[in-house]
Amino acid sequence: MASKSLFLLRHAKAAPGGILIPDIDRSLSERGLKDIRKLTSKLSKKGFDFELIMTSPAVRAITTAQILAKGLKISHSHLVVNDSLYAAEVMGLLKVISSVSKKIDQFMIVGHNPSLMGLASYIAGEPISLSTCSLIQFSFDMKEWHDILTKRASKFTFLN
């Protein structure tokens, strides 16, 4: 049986919003920048590589994904902004995942709660909590991403 790995990364800590800053335009806080650099260093030392990093269009998610990709020396062409990841429901996220090419064996989604928490809990079959900059890896015994619509993860691991 073929194996697929999905990594869910909640964006790093964002700076506070306000009346003048739309939610989608919020940047990372100093703590958020520190946290994603630390996680990137840890993943780099362990030799992680991703064939695709898909991110929400929110500034905080894009920045999180860009820092990670740069630190892991992942080509900019493997980083994709997907507008439907912002404020997505679990079924919407599953549809995005199911449309990924079967040639891709491991990829990451950088997004937001409550969407990612709901997706993680659904895939794991148990409640999962994701704080900012939390990364979880799900392993699946399947050949195509389309199968995620009917499969649960065979294993999941928190990576930070």
Secondary structure as UniProt FT lines:
FT   STRAND          3..10
FT   TURN            19..20
FT   HELIX           23..25
FT   HELIX           30..45
FT   TURN            46..47
FT   STRAND          52..55
FT   HELIX           59..71
FT   TURN            72..73
FT   HELIX           76..78
FT   STRAND          79..81
FT   HELIX           83..85
FT   TURN            86..87
FT   HELIX           90..98
FT   TURN            102..103
FT   STRAND          106..111
FT   TURN            113..114
FT   HELIX           115..124
FT   TURN            132..133
FT   STRAND          135..141
FT   HELIX           145..149
FT   STRAND          155..158
//
